[in-house]
Every structure is written in structure tokens, then in C-alpha cells.
Amino acid sequence: MTNLRVILLVVFGATMLWLWYPFLIQTEQQSQQQEETIAKPDYVAVDLKQTSFAENGQLSYQITAKRMELYQELGFSHFEAPIFVLHNGQHNWQLAANEATLYENDTLILEGNVKATNLNETAMITHIDADNLRLEITNRMMRSEQPVVITGPSVTITGKGLIADLNIEVIELINHTETIYDKQ
């Protein structure tokens, strides 16, 4: 009688495995398809040149990039080797980085060798160098929590963290480290 029970148990187990096998395979395939769908951009642009205007018709910003990927459903665009020029009357800035992400709320996150250049030749601050920088395009605010180097015609300032209002060109270091004045 024990042999009969063992045989019935093996037959029952094999039958259950045979019945559940298609269901188990199907869920693995669906999860792989979902992962692939999330990771694919809606479209890709190579050698991108884009110009954006404000509601009043004035030039707001320009972007050039080696490559751009738009993820419409996720709400962002990713750029490789972007150069972003922010137009704001006399207070114009050019920002370059290894890569950047532009979100639907007009927030641009620049990462890797970020260099912000003041396009006003008479400005006290000419460059800001950082590893990453966050730019809020609408209200013209620049922020970073990483180490930054601010350079001017006769000064170099280092610190950690930065808040910059580009409307009035006021830059505040959160944690000042060192200031070096060059003699000219």
C-alpha cells in the first residue's frame, strides 16, 4: 500500500507541475516585456539643436546635444554631451556637461564635468565648475550640493553647495572652503 501511495503522489505532483507550467512561464515573459517597454525611449534625436521661446515670444533657452532620448510616459528627456544656453536679458549663461536630464517641470539636472559660463563679459563671475548642477529653468535658479569652483577675472572661490539666482546674478555658497585672489 505504501508503494501505491508513492506512485499516486508522484503522478499527482507531475500533473500539477504540467498544469501550472504554462502559467509560470507566462508571468516571466510578461515581466521581461514590461521591463523592456519601460526602458525604451519614444524617440531618439542625434545632433540635436532645439530652441525654446517663452510665452511672451522672447528666446528662453537653446539646447544642442550629441544625442537626446525622449521618454514621454516617464516625463523626461535624457541628453548626451549637452550645451544649454539660458537667455535672460543681459544675464545669459551657457551650461555644458557630460549628460543631462530635462524633466517636464522645466528642471534640468546636469551631471559630469558641469561647466556654467557667464556670457556677460563684464561679470564678476565667469565660470562655475561642479560635478552636478540643478537648473530650474522657469525661475532661473541654479543649485548644487556638491563641491563647486567659482572663477572670476581675479578670484577663485571653492566650496560645497551652491544656490544661484540667475535673474539678479546672486550666487551663495552653502559651505565656503577657500578664496584665492589673483594680483593683476
N, C-alpha and C positions, 0 to 999 in steps of 0.2 A: 504494500500500500504506500510506502514511502517513495518508492520509485515512481509510482503513478503521480503522486503529488509533485515531485520534482519535475517530471515531464510536463504536467499541466502548468506549473509555474513558468517554465522556460517558454512554452507555447504562448501563454498569456503575455509575458514580457516582450516577446518578439512581435506579437500582434499589436501591442500598444506602441512599440517603437515604430513599426511600419505605419500606423495610423497618424502618429504625431510628427514623423519625419518631414513631410511637406510643409507643415506649419512652422517648424523650427528653421528650415531653410528660407522660407519666405520672409520672416522677420529680419534675418541677417541681410538679405538683399535689399529690403526696404530701408534699413538704417544706412547702408552704404550709399544708396541712391540719394537719401536726404543729405548726407554729408557732402556729396559731390555737388548737389544743387546749391547749397549754401556757399560753397567756395568758388563758384564760377561767376565772373563779372557779367553784367548785362551787355556791356560793350567795352572795347579797348581802343584807345587812340594812341598813335605813335607820332612823335614830333608835334605835340600839341601846342597850339597857340590860341589862347582864349582871352577875350576882353569882356569885362562886365561893367555895366553902367548902373548908376543909382536911379531911383525913381524920378529925380528931377532932370535926368539926362546927362549929368556930369559923369566923367570917367571915374569909376570906383577902383577897379583893380585889373591887372593883367597877369595871366599865368602862361608860362612856357614850360614844357616838360618833355623829357625824353620819352616817357610813356605814362599813360593815365588809364586807370581801370575804374569804371563806374559800377557800384553795387547799389542799384536803385532800391531794392527791397530792404537792404540793411541801412540805407540812408547816408552813404559816404562815398567819396572818390579817393582813390589812392594814386599818388604821383611818384614817379622816379625822377631824380635829378631836377626838381622844380626850381624855377626862378619866379618869384612872386613880387610884383611891383604894386604897392599900395599908394593910390593917388589921393591926396587930401589937401588940395590947395597948394600952399608952399611947403607943407610938411609931407614930402614924399619919401617912401622907404622902399628899398629892394631887399628881399629876403631870399636866400638860397640855402639849399640843404641837400642831403643825400636822398631823402624821401619825405613825403608829407601826406597828410590825410585831411581832406576837407569835408566837414560834416554839414548836414542840412541847416543847422542853426548858424551858419557862417562862422564856424570856428575852424581855424586851420592849425593843425599840430605839425610842426616841422621837427625832423629828427635826423641826427647825424651831421656833424660839421656845419651847424647852422651859422650863417653869417648875415647879419642885418646891416645894411649900408644906408646911411642917411644921404639922400640925393641932393640935399641943400649944401652947397659948397662952403657956406659961411657958418655952418653949425658948429657948436662946441663939441658935440659928439658925432663922430664919423662912422664908427663901426661898433657892433655888439656881436661878440662871438660866444656861442654856447653849444652844448651837445643837443639840447632840445628846447623848443620855444613854442608857446601857445599864443596865437593871434586871434583876437575876437574882432573880426572884420567890421561888423556893424558899428561898434562903439570905439574902434581904433585903440584897443588895449592889447599890450603885449605882456606876457608873463612867463616866468621860468622859475623852477625850484632848484635847478642845478647850478653848478659853478658857471659864472659868466665873466667875460673880459670886455670892458667898455674902453674904447680908444677914441681919443680926440687929437687935434693937431699938436697938443703939447702935454697930454696927460694919458696915463693908462691906469684904469681902475679895475681891480679884481674883487670878486665877492661871490656869494652864494645866494641865489634867488633874486628876482627882478620883477618889478611892476613898472610898466611904462605907459603913459598916456600920450599917444602919438598926435592927438589933437592939439595939445599945447606943448608937446615935447618936454614933458617932465618925466624923468627916469629916477626910480627909487630902488636902491639896493636893499634887500631884506637883511643880509648879513655881510657887511663890508669887511674885506680882508686887507687890501693894500692899495695905496695910491702912489704912483710914481709920476713926478713932474719932469718933463724934459726941458732943458735950458735951450733957448733959441736966441 
